[in-house]
C-alpha cells in the first residue's frame, strides 16, 4: 500500500486548499449579503453556499469562518494572516471550528464516495463538547450534497434545534440534491461563474500565468475547471480540436488519430486525459450549437474559433444538429469508457462520427 497521503476530498488538484486563500474574488454580492446580516445582528444559524463548482464556495466558507472566529470586523471578510486564530484554522487546529467532509474507509484506506452519518454524529459531538466553553462555533460541510440519506436526516435534526452561538456553512454544488427541509432551514448565498478578469486575478494569486480569457471561456468561469485545464494543457488540446474542424466536413484523419491517442494517456493527479478530450469536444459542439442561435461566443477560447464556429453553425437548424450530435456521440463515448473499451478508439469513433454526418 502506498505511503503517500490521500488527497483532501475538498481540494482541487493542483491548487492550494481553500482554507489557504486570503480573500474571496468575484463574489462581492454574496460577501456583502453575509456581512450585512452579521452587522445587523441577523446572523442566521445555517448558510447554504450554492453555485457551480469552482466558483469560490469553499473559499467563501473558510473566509467566513476566519472572519467570525477572529472577530476581524473588516468589510470584505478578510482577516489578518498573522492572527493566531487564522493560523490555527489553516493548520486545522482551531478548537471552535469543525470540518465535515468525505471520510476515509478504514478497510480500503480510500476516500468514501459520500459523507456518512458518523461524520454528522461527530459534528453533533463537537457542538456538545464545545458548548461548555461558550462563544461562537463554526462548522463547514463540504460538500453537503455528498451526504447519504442517513447523514442528511441527522443534519436535519441538528438544524431543527440549532446549538447556541453556532454557525453552519453548507457548501453545495447541486443544492437540489439536498432535502427540501434542509434547504428551507438555511439562508442561501448564491455564487456565480467568475468573469474573465476575476478568474485572471484568482489564477494570478495561485501563481499561474495563463490566458485567463480563454480559460474563462472554456471553464465557464469555474476556477476548479480552469485549474484542471491549465494542469492538463487543455487550451492546446482545444486548439487542436478547432484545427480539426477548420476545413469541415474534410478532416485530417492523421490529426484526428493523434488527438485520439492523447485520450489514451494514463490518468494522473491533474486528471484523466480521456475525460479531458471528450469534455473539450463536448464544449466545442456546445459552443457551435450556441453560435447557431446567438452568434459566435466571446471571448474566443482559441485563435480562429469564432470564424470556424460561424461557418459551421449558420442558424437554428444547424444549432439543433450540433446539439444532437453532442448528446449522442458524447453519451456513446462515455458509455464505452464505462465498460473499459479502448479510449483512443472511442474518441476516434466520436470524431469520425462527426465527420460522416452529411446533414452538418
N, C-alpha and C positions, 0 to 999 in steps of 0.2 A: 504494500500500500504506500502511496506517495506521502512524503512528509511535508509537502507544500500545503500552506493553509488554504482552506476553502475560500472561494470568493464571497464577498459580502453580497447577499441577495438584493440589497437595496442600493447597490453601487453600479454605475455604468462602466463597462470595461474601458480601460484607457483614460479614465477620469478620476480625480480625487473624489472621496466620499462627500456627499452634500454637507456633512457637518463641518467640513473644512472651509466652505465658502464664506467669505466675509460680507457678502452683500447679495441682494436679490435684484436681478436686472430684468427690465422689460415688463414688470408686473406691478406698475405703480398703483393701479386701481385696487388690486387685492390688498396691497400693503396699506394703502390709505384707509380702506374699509376696516381692516383689523385694528389699526392704531386708533381710529375714531371711536370704535366700540370700547377699546380699553380705556381711553382717556375720558370717555363719558360714563365710566363705571358700568358699562353694559357688556362686560366680557362674558360671552356665553361659555358654558362648560364643555361644549364639543363643537369642533370646527371640521368641516369636510372640505378638503383641498382637492378640487377636481380639475380635470382638463387633460389634454393629450399627453402622452408620455414625453418626457424630456423637456417640458416647458418650465420647470423650476418648482414643482410642487414640494418635493422633498427639501430643496434648498430653502424654500419659504418656511416649511415646518421647523427646520433646525434653527433658522434665524429668529423665528418667533420664540422658540424655547430659550435661546440665548438672551433675547431681549426681556422676556418675562422673568427669568431666574436671576439675571444680573441687575435688574432694575435700571437698565441703561437710560430709559427715558428719552431716547432720540426720536426724531420724527420720521425715520426711514428704516427702522428695525435693525440698524447696525449697533453692535456692541464692541467695546474696546477689546482687541485680540489679547491684550495683556491681562485682562480681567481674570482673576482666579477661577470664577465660575465658567467663563468661556473656555479656559484651558482644560478644565475638568470635563466639560461637555465634549470637547474634541477628543479627549482621551477615553470617553465612555466611562468616566468615574464620578460623575456628578450624582450624589445620592437622591436628589429631588427630581431626577429625570429617568424615565423608563422607556426602553425601546422594544417594540413588538415587531418581529419580522419572521420570515420563514425559518424554522429551526433545522438543525442537523439531525438526520435519522441516526440513532445510536448504533443500529445494527449495520447499516450500509456505509455509514460515515459520509453520506451525501446529503445535500440540501433537500428538504422536502419540497413538494410542489405546492403546498398550501400551508397557511397558518392554522395550527391546531388549537383545540380547546385548552390544552395545557398551557399554551402561551398566554391566553386570556386569564386563566386562573393565576398565573404568576403576576399578571397585571393587577388583579384584584388583591393579591397578597402584598404587592408594592404599596398600594393605597392604604391597606390596613396597617402595615408596619410603619409607614411614614407618617401616619395621622398624628401620632403622639408628638412628633417633632414640630408640628404646626407649619404654617407658611404655605406658600404656593407649591404645587407639584404639577409636573407636566409629563404626559405620555405621548409618544409618537407611534402610530401604527402604519407601517409601510410594507406592503400596500394593503389597505383594508379590504379591497375586493379579492384578495387572495385567501381570506378566511374560509374555512369549511363551515358547513351549517351549524355544527355544534359550537364552534368558536363564535360565529355570528350571534347565536342566541345568548351565549354567555355575555357577550359585549352589550347586547340589548338590555339585559338586566342591569348592567353597570350604568348605562345611560339613563335608565328609568329612575335610578336612585343614585345620582352622581355624588361622589365624595366632596366634602367641603374643600374649597380652595384648589380644586382640580381642574386642569385644562387638558382635554384630549384632542389631539391633532390627527385626523384620519386622512391619509394620502390615498386617493382612489383614481386609478386610470380609467376604470369603467364603473362609475357610480351606479349605473343601472343594475349591476350585479348585486348590489347591497340590498338588504331587506328594506322595504319602504319605511318600516318603523324606525330603522336606524337613521335613514336619511332625514326623516321628519324631526328627529331629535338633535340634528346638527344644523349649525349655520354654515352656509356654503360660501367658500371663496373660489370663484371660477377663474382659472388661469387660461390664457390664450396663447396660440403659437407666437413665437418671437418674430419681430420684424428683422430684416437682414442686418440693420445697424446694431440692434440689440444682440443678435446672435454673434455678430462680429466682436462685440465687447466681451461676451462670455468666452469666446474662443481665445481672445487676447489674454484674458485673465488666466486661462489654462495654459498659456504659452504656446498656442497653436497658430502657425502662420499659414492660413488657408484662405481661399476665396470665399468670404462669408456670404456674398450674394448668391453664388452658385450653390453653396451648401444649403443655404436657406431655401432656395427653390426646390432642391431635391429632398430636403428633410422635412418640409412642411413646417419650418420654424421650431423643430424639436432639437434641443441641444444633444440629447442622447443619440438621436439618429444621425446628427451631424458628426458626432464623435465616431460613430461606427463607420460612416462613410469615409471620414478622414483617415481612420486607422486602417481601412482596407483599400485605400486608394480608389474610392468609389467614383470620384469625379473623372478619373481616367477611364474607368470601365464605362461610364455613361457616354463619354466622348466616342468610345469605340462603337457603342450602340447607335449613336447619331450617325457616325460614318457609314455603318452598315446600311442604313436606310436612306442615305443621301441620293442614291440612284434607283430607289424603289420604283417598280417591282423587281428590277435587277438587284441581285445580292451577291456579293463576293463570298462564294462558298468557303474559300480558304480562311478568310477573316472570320466567318461565322463559326468554323470549326475551331479556330484559335480561341474565340470567346467561350465556346462550349467547353474546351479543355480547361480554361481558367476555373470554371464552375466545379471541376473535379478535384480541386485542391483540398488539402486537409484543413478541417476546422481548427481554429486556434483561439487564443484569448480575445482577439479582436472580432471574431465572428466566423460564420460559415460562408465560404465562397459561393456555394450553390445558392444559398438564400440571398446573398448579395446580388448575384447576376439576375436571378428571377425577379427579385424585388425591383431592380432598376429597369428591367424590361417592362414590368408592370407599370412603373411610373411613366415610362416613355409612352406606352399605349394610353394611359390615363390622360397624360398631357396632350396627346394627339386628339383624343375624344373631346377634351375641353376646348381645344383650338377650333374644332368644327362648330362649336356653339358660341364661344366667347372671343375668339381670336387668339393669336399666339400669346402664351404667358410671358410675363416679365417679372423679375429678371430672367434672362436665359440661364439654363443650367449647364450649357456648353456652347462654345462658339458655333454659330451657324444653326443652332437648334430652331430658332423661330422660322427661318427660311424653310427648313425641312418639314416642320410641322404644318406650316401654312400650305405647302404644296400637297401634303398627304391628306389633310382634313379640310376640304372646301365645302362646308355646310353641314347641316344637321344629319343628313343621311350618312355621310362619312363618319361623323361623330358616333352614330349608333353602331356602325360596323366595327369601328376600332374598339368601342366599349365591349361589344360582344366577343371580339377576338381576345381581348384581355381576360375576360371572365372564363372563357372556355379553355384557352391554352394554359393559363396560369394554374387553373384547377387541375388540369391533366398532369402538368409537370410536378406539382406538389404531391398529388396522389401517388404518382410513380415513385417519388423520392421516399414517401412514407413506407413503401414496401421494398425499399433498398434497391431500386433499379439504378442503373449507371447514370450518375448526374450529368456527365458530358453528353450522353445520348439523349437524355431528356431535354436539355437546353437546345441541342441541335435540332431535335424534332420540333421544338417550340418555334425556332427561327424559320425552319423550312416551312412549317405550317403557315406562318405569316406571309412568307414569300409566295406561297402557292394559292393564296386567296385572290382570285381574279376580281372579285367584287370590290376589293380595296384599291 
